Amino acid sequence: MKKIFFLLLFFSTQFVFSQVLKPISWKSTSSVSQLKTGETLDLIFTADINPNWYLYSSDFDPDLGPIVTTFAFKKNDSYQLIGKLKPINAQKKFDELWGGEYTYFKKKAEFRQTIKLLKTNPKIEVSASYQVCSDVDGKCINLEEDFVFDKIQVTESPQTSTENTLSETQNPENKEVEKIDSLKKDSSTTAPTSQNLPENTSKKPIEVSVTPAENEKPSLWAFMLSAFIGGLFALLTPCVFPMIPMTVSFFTKKSKSRSEGIFKALLYGISIVGIYTFMGFVVSLVWGAEAANLLATHWLPNILFFLIFMIFAFSFFGMFEIVLPHSWANKADEQADKGGIMGIFFMAFTLVLVSFSCTGPIVGTILVAAAGGEVLKPVLGMVAFSSAFAVPFTLFAIFPSWLSHLPKSGSWLNSVKVVLGFVELALAFKFLSVADQVEHWGLLDRHIYIAIWLAISIGLFLYLIGKIRLPHDSPTEHIGVPRLLFALTVLSFIVYLSAGMVGAPLKALAGYLPPQTTHDFDLLTLLQNRQSTENQVVRKKVKYSEFLKLPHGLFGYFDYKEALEAAKEAKKPLFIDFTGHGCVNCREMEARIWSNPEVLRRLQNDFIVVALYVDDRHELPENEWITSKYDGKVKKTIGKINSDRQISLYNNNAQPYYVLLDNNENLLVQPKAYDLNVENFVEFLDKASTEFKNR
């Protein structure tokens, strides 16, 4: 029994600690199983994707960041490729963090490649390279899959027999390896390296501060919180606030008892929530997941949203009012006069209609913001908004004595509208920025966008301190303490934004700002680069530094052997960063953790840093190829060699993954994965430094 117990314990621990993930399974087939030479068929590649994972497709810009799926066809004169690889029904999405649109699959994926059979007994060998990512924790994994088609029955066709004798020079489609990449760009901006590496356009890492997959649930709660706050602001508008005492007085006077008044008040509040929630449901039903995605990614709806928000802002500024036809409110009011449960419902409906000129822009803002999210977002957004909107009416009806503590209506209500107008104006440029990034117009680069938000914030500050007056505003002889505190908050935001003009990352606003790479004058990066250069001794040229860079001006390496040699010479531990061009979490760690002064100082002074990109496609000279001990395949590119090192030595294939070694290539501490806690990362580095000194 003891032996059985320890055997079970061994296998269970092996299962728990094994971290090589493969959340996808592939199948391959052909559209036709029997045909003649000269005829065409489709090779069909299908994949089942585990829940909470998605596969990047093959038909988007490979320089965007994520790794596109590619299929490599081995040299064979028995077939000819016709056209390009076709992904079937891939979904599209614009990602603000990458600053562009990509395509992907969830649950099921399908790719098709048309070929023409030239000989009998064909054997078609295909190798797929792809990236799958998790919706739950943001992990991204680069994988490969091999396919063999050798059971297609092909008979000789007299009409096409002469075609089978074509030489390789007459068939440009037949090469040693035929790369299928429908959007691969020709690049001539980067010269080949000394190792005769193929050309590749170098691209600075995209600095991001939030991973959508990682923070999907928190972002939904944040959205609902913002919708709830929007409901509270709606209460403070001139269209709604004066109606609170009127409505409460109606319930208290028309009710025969306190319990009846409370029941009617609750029903009134529930009716308000129900009406707004139904609006969210209709929007969700009309848009749906796919339509919502289109609204978030296409330039035309984003331009439309920009114009709508501008109209909302002008309305709040007092240029005009957005009102519904008066006949709608009159009819609803007639139904309310009939009394009963339906009468209470129509009282709520009347409130919604009458207050539309103030609540409409806020409701529209919430629904438009939900366009790029899940189907539930419009519904949950309206639940949150209407709850904040309805609860005060209900509570004041239950506790009418509270009415005496309400402030009196006055010019401050119009000030609330104007403040909301400034907020709408700032949000309008967010949608214009999305359209600008999708179409690469270059109208709203990061510094221009920040300058516009600065101007809007300064205008709001001047309004709050009484230096700007708009229509319907009363003269401001003095400002109250709440208004002064709000003005100081806006002034603090202005100071914070100002740092962004010289390249500060502004991490709190990263999801709302264009990518850092669009900033013309990034003073912070320039200073970091200068400081890093001054703190480093003169070194030989680093391998692959022509197209690979480290963030924050860090000096480091991109080849393991070169970095290990440098670590031995410097007598420092080796910091291995298993990373990727398409790794969102890697960029987030660099932006949030590596940029911390305590972390950056340690990386600069205490370690030799090597970034091993697992998805880099530069093919190495043949004498640098390796045969993997893990899967037996020949690894030819920088990325595949680095990925094989991570899997073979550390039983892990997700990024980011940080490994700290001594000069004898032994682990100093247990490797670390994605962790946004700065203290944890500092402790991780310090433990390794201490252990290195002890050894």
Secondary structure by P-SEA (a helix, b strand, c coil): caaaaaaaaaaaaaaaaccccccbbbbbbbccccccccbbbbbbbbbbbcccbbbbbcccccccccccbbbbbcccccccccccccccbbbbbbbccccccccccccbbbbbbbbbbcccbbbbbbbbbbbbbbcccbbbbbbbbbbbcccbbbbbbcccccccccccccccccccccccccccccccccccccccccbbbbbccccccccccccaaaaaaaaaaaaaaaaaaaaaccccccaaaaaaaaaaaacccaaaaaaaaaaaaaaaaaaaaaaaaaaaaaccaaaaaaaaccaaaaaaaaaaaaaaaaaaaccccccccaaaaaaaaaaaacccaaaaaaaaaaaaaaacccaaaaaaaaaaaacccccaaaaaaaaaaaaaacaaaaaaaaccccccccccccaaaaaaaaaaaaaaaaaaaaaaaaaaaaaccccccaaaaaaaaaaaaaaaaaaaacccccccccccccccaaaaaaaaaaaaaaaaaaaacccccccccccccccccccccaaaaaaaaaaaaaaccccccccccccccccccccccccaaaaaaaaaaacbbbbbbbcccccaaaaaaaacccccaaaaaaaacccbbbbbbcccccccccccbbbbcccccccccaaaaaaaaaaaccccccccbbbbbccccccccccccccccaaaaaaaaaaaaaaaaac
